[in-house]
Amino acid sequence: MASPIETVDAALTTLLAGDASLTALLGGEAAVYNRVAPLGSPLPRVVFQWQGGGDEHRTPTRARNVVYTVKAIAGTLAEAAAVDARLDALLHHGELSAAGWATFWLAREADVAYAEVDAAGGVVWHTGGQYRIRISEEG
């Protein structure tokens, strides 16, 4: 049986990679990666990763309260911002289909924005957010 984090990882991948509008912004590719993108993967792309959280222990039913960073990585700030806007439309107060779990809260809590210089000397833009995801076991 998959762990709750593996289940949320899979649900995020399915939601994001399956969205036609997001895929169009990513150049027609479902360039959505968990934790790290493959070396040399083209821009723009989306990378997400679990940042922390855990069990809530409020009821006998298991519930998880976790935070994920979900961000666009692009060659221009405008491109990163456009992808981030679509990510926000999908995730803020959105719904995840996590097998065996019901989503009862999904909201953006913080913004992420920074730039880095790549090996070729170009600027790469990271723009996104941190999302709190609260799920409880079904059944």
Contacts in CASP RR format, 6 or more apart in sequence:
PFRMAT RR
TARGET T0000
AUTHOR 0000-0000-0000
METHOD contacts of the structure
MODEL  1
MASPIETVDAALTTLLAGDASLTALLGGEAAVYNRVAPLGSPLPRVVFQW
QGGGDEHRTPTRARNVVYTVKAIAGTLAEAAAVDARLDALLHHGELSAAG
WATFWLAREADVAYAEVDAAGGVVWHTGGQYRIRISEEG
2 10 0 8 1.000
2 99 0 8 1.000
4 62 0 8 1.000
4 64 0 8 1.000
4 66 0 8 1.000
4 98 0 8 1.000
4 101 0 8 1.000
4 135 0 8 1.000
5 50 0 8 1.000
5 66 0 8 1.000
7 98 0 8 1.000
7 99 0 8 1.000
7 100 0 8 1.000
7 101 0 8 1.000
8 50 0 8 1.000
8 64 0 8 1.000
8 66 0 8 1.000
8 68 0 8 1.000
8 96 0 8 1.000
8 98 0 8 1.000
8 101 0 8 1.000
8 133 0 8 1.000
8 135 0 8 1.000
9 34 0 8 1.000
9 50 0 8 1.000
10 98 0 8 1.000
10 99 0 8 1.000
11 96 0 8 1.000
11 97 0 8 1.000
11 98 0 8 1.000
11 99 0 8 1.000
12 32 0 8 1.000
12 34 0 8 1.000
12 48 0 8 1.000
12 68 0 8 1.000
12 70 0 8 1.000
12 96 0 8 1.000
13 32 0 8 1.000
13 34 0 8 1.000
14 97 0 8 1.000
15 90 0 8 1.000
15 91 0 8 1.000
15 96 0 8 1.000
15 97 0 8 1.000
16 22 0 8 1.000
16 32 0 8 1.000
16 46 0 8 1.000
16 48 0 8 1.000
16 70 0 8 1.000
16 87 0 8 1.000
16 90 0 8 1.000
17 23 0 8 1.000
17 30 0 8 1.000
17 32 0 8 1.000
18 30 0 8 1.000
19 86 0 8 1.000
19 90 0 8 1.000
21 86 0 8 1.000
22 32 0 8 1.000
22 46 0 8 1.000
22 83 0 8 1.000
22 86 0 8 1.000
22 87 0 8 1.000
22 90 0 8 1.000
23 29 0 8 1.000
23 30 0 8 1.000
25 44 0 8 1.000
25 79 0 8 1.000
25 82 0 8 1.000
25 83 0 8 1.000
25 86 0 8 1.000
26 32 0 8 1.000
26 44 0 8 1.000
26 45 0 8 1.000
26 46 0 8 1.000
26 83 0 8 1.000
27 44 0 8 1.000
29 42 0 8 1.000
31 37 0 8 1.000
31 41 0 8 1.000
31 42 0 8 1.000
31 44 0 8 1.000
31 45 0 8 1.000
31 46 0 8 1.000
32 45 0 8 1.000
32 46 0 8 1.000
32 47 0 8 1.000
32 48 0 8 1.000
33 41 0 8 1.000
33 45 0 8 1.000
33 46 0 8 1.000
33 47 0 8 1.000
33 48 0 8 1.000
34 47 0 8 1.000
34 48 0 8 1.000
34 49 0 8 1.000
35 47 0 8 1.000
35 48 0 8 1.000
35 49 0 8 1.000
36 47 0 8 1.000
37 45 0 8 1.000
37 47 0 8 1.000
37 73 0 8 1.000
43 73 0 8 1.000
43 74 0 8 1.000
43 75 0 8 1.000
43 79 0 8 1.000
43 124 0 8 1.000
44 72 0 8 1.000
44 73 0 8 1.000
44 74 0 8 1.000
44 75 0 8 1.000
44 79 0 8 1.000
44 80 0 8 1.000
44 83 0 8 1.000
45 72 0 8 1.000
45 73 0 8 1.000
45 74 0 8 1.000
46 70 0 8 1.000
46 71 0 8 1.000
46 72 0 8 1.000
46 73 0 8 1.000
46 83 0 8 1.000
46 87 0 8 1.000
47 70 0 8 1.000
47 71 0 8 1.000
47 73 0 8 1.000
48 68 0 8 1.000
48 69 0 8 1.000
48 70 0 8 1.000
48 71 0 8 1.000
49 68 0 8 1.000
49 69 0 8 1.000
50 66 0 8 1.000
50 67 0 8 1.000
50 68 0 8 1.000
51 66 0 8 1.000
51 67 0 8 1.000
51 68 0 8 1.000
51 69 0 8 1.000
51 130 0 8 1.000
52 66 0 8 1.000
52 67 0 8 1.000
53 64 0 8 1.000
53 65 0 8 1.000
53 66 0 8 1.000
53 67 0 8 1.000
54 64 0 8 1.000
54 65 0 8 1.000
54 66 0 8 1.000
55 62 0 8 1.000
55 63 0 8 1.000
55 64 0 8 1.000
55 65 0 8 1.000
56 63 0 8 1.000
56 64 0 8 1.000
56 65 0 8 1.000
56 134 0 8 1.000
59 136 0 8 1.000
61 136 0 8 1.000
61 137 0 8 1.000
62 136 0 8 1.000
62 137 0 8 1.000
63 134 0 8 1.000
63 135 0 8 1.000
63 136 0 8 1.000
63 137 0 8 1.000
64 101 0 8 1.000
64 133 0 8 1.000
64 134 0 8 1.000
64 135 0 8 1.000
64 136 0 8 1.000
65 132 0 8 1.000
65 133 0 8 1.000
65 134 0 8 1.000
66 132 0 8 1.000
66 133 0 8 1.000
66 134 0 8 1.000
67 109 0 8 1.000
67 130 0 8 1.000
67 131 0 8 1.000
67 132 0 8 1.000
67 133 0 8 1.000
68 130 0 8 1.000
68 131 0 8 1.000
68 133 0 8 1.000
69 112 0 8 1.000
69 128 0 8 1.000
69 129 0 8 1.000
69 130 0 8 1.000
69 131 0 8 1.000
70 87 0 8 1.000
70 91 0 8 1.000
70 128 0 8 1.000
70 129 0 8 1.000
70 130 0 8 1.000
70 131 0 8 1.000
71 84 0 8 1.000
71 87 0 8 1.000
71 112 0 8 1.000
71 126 0 8 1.000
71 127 0 8 1.000
71 128 0 8 1.000
71 129 0 8 1.000
72 79 0 8 1.000
72 80 0 8 1.000
72 81 0 8 1.000
72 82 0 8 1.000
72 83 0 8 1.000
72 84 0 8 1.000
72 87 0 8 1.000
72 125 0 8 1.000
72 126 0 8 1.000
72 127 0 8 1.000
72 128 0 8 1.000
73 80 0 8 1.000
73 124 0 8 1.000
73 125 0 8 1.000
73 126 0 8 1.000
74 80 0 8 1.000
74 83 0 8 1.000
74 124 0 8 1.000
74 125 0 8 1.000
74 127 0 8 1.000
75 123 0 8 1.000
75 124 0 8 1.000
75 125 0 8 1.000
76 125 0 8 1.000
77 115 0 8 1.000
77 125 0 8 1.000
77 127 0 8 1.000
79 125 0 8 1.000
80 125 0 8 1.000
80 126 0 8 1.000
80 127 0 8 1.000
80 128 0 8 1.000
81 127 0 8 1.000
83 127 0 8 1.000
84 127 0 8 1.000
84 128 0 8 1.000
84 129 0 8 1.000
87 128 0 8 1.000
87 129 0 8 1.000
88 108 0 8 1.000
88 128 0 8 1.000
88 129 0 8 1.000
91 106 0 8 1.000
91 108 0 8 1.000
91 131 0 8 1.000
92 106 0 8 1.000
92 107 0 8 1.000
92 108 0 8 1.000
92 131 0 8 1.000
93 106 0 8 1.000
93 107 0 8 1.000
94 103 0 8 1.000
94 106 0 8 1.000
95 103 0 8 1.000
95 106 0 8 1.000
96 103 0 8 1.000
96 106 0 8 1.000
96 133 0 8 1.000
96 135 0 8 1.000
98 135 0 8 1.000
100 137 0 8 1.000
100 138 0 8 1.000
100 139 0 8 1.000
101 135 0 8 1.000
101 136 0 8 1.000
101 137 0 8 1.000
101 138 0 8 1.000
102 135 0 8 1.000
102 136 0 8 1.000
102 137 0 8 1.000
102 138 0 8 1.000
103 133 0 8 1.000
103 134 0 8 1.000
103 135 0 8 1.000
104 134 0 8 1.000
104 135 0 8 1.000
104 136 0 8 1.000
105 132 0 8 1.000
105 133 0 8 1.000
105 134 0 8 1.000
106 131 0 8 1.000
106 132 0 8 1.000
106 133 0 8 1.000
106 134 0 8 1.000
107 131 0 8 1.000
107 132 0 8 1.000
108 129 0 8 1.000
108 130 0 8 1.000
108 131 0 8 1.000
109 129 0 8 1.000
109 130 0 8 1.000
109 131 0 8 1.000
109 132 0 8 1.000
110 129 0 8 1.000
110 130 0 8 1.000
111 128 0 8 1.000
111 129 0 8 1.000
111 130 0 8 1.000
112 126 0 8 1.000
112 127 0 8 1.000
112 128 0 8 1.000
112 129 0 8 1.000
112 130 0 8 1.000
113 125 0 8 1.000
113 126 0 8 1.000
113 127 0 8 1.000
113 128 0 8 1.000
114 126 0 8 1.000
115 123 0 8 1.000
115 124 0 8 1.000
115 125 0 8 1.000
115 126 0 8 1.000
116 123 0 8 1.000
116 124 0 8 1.000
116 126 0 8 1.000
117 123 0 8 1.000
117 124 0 8 1.000
118 124 0 8 1.000
END
